[in-house]
Amino acid sequence: MKYSATVPTRMQAWTYRRYGPPDVLQREELPVPTPGPKDILVRVHATTVNRTDCGFRSAEYVISRLFSGLFRPKRPVLGCEFAGEVVAVGEQVDRFKVGDKVFGYDDQRFGAYAEYMVTAADGGAALLPQGWSYPEAAPLTEGIHYAWCDLKAADIGPGSRVLVYGATGAIGSGAVQLAVSLGAEVTAVCTTPHVERIKALGAHKVIDRNTTDFRTEPGSFDLVFDAVGKSRFKHCRHLLTPNGCYISTELGPRSENVFLAMVGGLRKGPRVRFPLPTISQADVEHFRSMAEAGTLRPLIDRVVGFKELVEATRYVETGQKIGNVVVTIG
Ligand SMILES: NC(=O)c1ccc[n+]([C@@H]2O[C@H](COP(=O)([O-])OP(=O)(O)OC[C@H]3O[C@@H](n4cnc5c(N)ncnc54)[C@H](OP(=O)(O)O)[C@@H]3O)[C@@H](O)[C@H]2O)c1
């Protein structure tokens, strides 16, 4: 094990010992975690409050408890997105060294709501994009990898026509940029104050949902991607080409999106897909190279300090954040 000389034994963290509203989060002093032979220990400089962390904390969808603990959380520290400095590496790690600046995603062990976290060296970590700060890089994975999985599931490529509903969310703003990078023609939907911001992400057309119902617009899309889970397939079907698909980030009323995805292959015409999200090292490296090339930049709503994390969580749960809420630590 190679350690930086400056690693303390104790650290500050936000923990949750039971499922519930943002108030279940509490400040605690914990031992700094010990990396295993294939892990790195990261001094976390920035994390985000995102919908994944909120989903696990509230356990709104009971199914999340199968991963996080049936009756109470198995891992008390949330925080799946991180950016920080490697301060220790396990003996089998050759991908990173002490002093490297990294960013990434870990929804297996979480842990970024703390001054130090352990993550697998061959998991979702990569070197910080050249010239990027920790707060800029922290939101490069959560919403963006969901968007990436969904665009891949819909087989989006050059010339595809994509409509992104909820283009200002972490997932939606990522989807606009990723679809443009794949060569798709992108129509995005958001409210009046954000139209210019979404055009700046590369959307070819922006529909202002304050003045226009996107479902009444002419269109023939290969993908209608509802990045905020507010629509229904039956109201969007007419916008799709015969081989087109509808993907939503939510289950829909009575989980209809899962059911429709299962039976969709039995019927002709547009179908629903409900891909299970995954993230690989190659995905994170891809996001890094796009960031360095200037083709991917997460929208940041606000940057707050560590002590404001609970307040930031309440804000994220209003469903009104624009892109991402970043938390700086230390
Ligand atoms: N359970 C989980 O683990 C999990 C994980 C990740 C994501 N998700 C789901 O994925 C969705 C997106 O998450 P996110 O973090 O990308 O974004 P988000 O915070 O949910 O989305 C915020 C944006 O949605 C737009 N919006 C709000 N209400 C809307 C409505 N009725 N119709 C259309 N747009 C609306 C707003 O922009 P405008 O005002 O400009 O339209 C706002 O900027 C959420 O539904 C979330 O629950 C769930």
Ligand as a Chemical Component Dictionary entry (heavy atoms), coordinates in Angstrom:
data_LIG
# 
_chem_comp.id                   LIG 
_chem_comp.type                 NON-POLYMER 
_chem_comp.pdbx_formal_charge   0 
_chem_comp.three_letter_code    LIG 
# 
loop_
_chem_comp_atom.comp_id 
_chem_comp_atom.atom_id 
_chem_comp_atom.alt_atom_id 
_chem_comp_atom.type_symbol 
_chem_comp_atom.charge 
_chem_comp_atom.model_Cartn_x 
_chem_comp_atom.model_Cartn_y 
_chem_comp_atom.model_Cartn_z 
_chem_comp_atom.pdbx_ordinal 
LIG N1  N1  N 0  -34.369 7.095  -8.571  1  
LIG C1  C1  C 0  -33.155 7.251  -9.062  2  
LIG O1  O1  O 0  -32.209 6.598  -8.631  3  
LIG C2  C2  C 0  -32.928 8.245  -10.181 4  
LIG C3  C3  C 0  -31.634 8.494  -10.574 5  
LIG C4  C4  C 0  -31.422 9.424  -11.570 6  
LIG C5  C5  C 0  -32.490 10.066 -12.159 7  
LIG N2  N2  N 1  -33.747 9.763  -11.800 8  
LIG C6  C6  C 0  -34.901 10.443 -12.412 9  
LIG O2  O2  O 0  -34.527 11.042 -13.624 10 
LIG C7  C7  C 0  -35.187 12.287 -13.779 11 
LIG C8  C8  C 0  -34.205 13.368 -14.174 12 
LIG O3  O3  O 0  -33.266 13.644 -13.175 13 
LIG P1  P1  P 0  -32.246 14.853 -13.417 14 
LIG O4  O4  O 0  -31.351 14.872 -12.239 15 
LIG O5  O5  O -1 -31.667 14.769 -14.760 16 
LIG O6  O6  O 0  -33.105 16.167 -13.484 17 
LIG P2  P2  P 0  -34.161 16.837 -12.512 18 
LIG O7  O7  O 0  -33.567 17.489 -11.377 19 
LIG O8  O8  O 0  -35.219 15.937 -12.114 20 
LIG O9  O9  O 0  -34.795 17.836 -13.590 21 
LIG C9  C9  C 0  -34.804 19.184 -13.414 22 
LIG C10 C10 C 0  -35.354 19.833 -14.662 23 
LIG O10 O10 O 0  -36.569 19.241 -15.062 24 
LIG C11 C11 C 0  -37.362 20.212 -15.692 25 
LIG N3  N3  N 0  -38.741 19.940 -15.305 26 
LIG C12 C12 C 0  -39.280 20.015 -14.078 27 
LIG N4  N4  N 0  -40.582 19.697 -14.127 28 
LIG C13 C13 C 0  -40.860 19.410 -15.426 29 
LIG C14 C14 C 0  -42.027 19.016 -16.121 30 
LIG N5  N5  N 0  -43.203 18.838 -15.499 31 
LIG N6  N6  N 0  -41.932 18.794 -17.432 32 
LIG C15 C15 C 0  -40.759 18.953 -18.062 33 
LIG N7  N7  N 0  -39.636 19.337 -17.472 34 
LIG C16 C16 C 0  -39.681 19.557 -16.161 35 
LIG C17 C17 C 0  -36.904 21.562 -15.209 36 
LIG O11 O11 O 0  -36.492 22.329 -16.347 37 
LIG P3  P3  P 0  -37.429 23.339 -17.164 38 
LIG O12 O12 O 0  -38.212 24.103 -16.125 39 
LIG O13 O13 O 0  -36.548 24.190 -17.973 40 
LIG O14 O14 O 0  -38.300 22.469 -18.024 41 
LIG C18 C18 C 0  -35.670 21.273 -14.382 42 
LIG O15 O15 O 0  -34.558 21.985 -14.810 43 
LIG C19 C19 C 0  -35.931 12.533 -12.474 44 
LIG O16 O16 O 0  -37.277 12.200 -12.679 45 
LIG C20 C20 C 0  -35.302 11.589 -11.513 46 
LIG O17 O17 O 0  -36.175 11.149 -10.506 47 
LIG C21 C21 C 0  -33.996 8.882  -10.788 48 
# 
loop_
_chem_comp_bond.comp_id 
_chem_comp_bond.atom_id_1 
_chem_comp_bond.atom_id_2 
_chem_comp_bond.value_order 
_chem_comp_bond.pdbx_ordinal 
LIG N1  C1  SING 1  
LIG C1  O1  DOUB 2  
LIG C1  C2  SING 3  
LIG C2  C3  SING 4  
LIG C2  C21 DOUB 5  
LIG C3  C4  DOUB 6  
LIG C4  C5  SING 7  
LIG C5  N2  DOUB 8  
LIG N2  C6  SING 9  
LIG N2  C21 SING 10 
LIG C6  O2  SING 11 
LIG C6  C20 SING 12 
LIG O2  C7  SING 13 
LIG C7  C8  SING 14 
LIG C7  C19 SING 15 
LIG C8  O3  SING 16 
LIG O3  P1  SING 17 
LIG P1  O4  DOUB 18 
LIG P1  O5  SING 19 
LIG P1  O6  SING 20 
LIG O6  P2  SING 21 
LIG P2  O7  DOUB 22 
LIG P2  O8  SING 23 
LIG P2  O9  SING 24 
LIG O9  C9  SING 25 
LIG C9  C10 SING 26 
LIG C10 O10 SING 27 
LIG C10 C18 SING 28 
LIG O10 C11 SING 29 
LIG C11 N3  SING 30 
LIG C11 C17 SING 31 
LIG N3  C12 SING 32 
LIG N3  C16 SING 33 
LIG C12 N4  DOUB 34 
LIG N4  C13 SING 35 
LIG C13 C14 SING 36 
LIG C13 C16 DOUB 37 
LIG C14 N5  SING 38 
LIG C14 N6  DOUB 39 
LIG N6  C15 SING 40 
LIG C15 N7  DOUB 41 
LIG N7  C16 SING 42 
LIG C17 O11 SING 43 
LIG C17 C18 SING 44 
LIG O11 P3  SING 45 
LIG P3  O12 DOUB 46 
LIG P3  O13 SING 47 
LIG P3  O14 SING 48 
LIG C18 O15 SING 49 
LIG C19 O16 SING 50 
LIG C19 C20 SING 51 
LIG C20 O17 SING 52 
# 
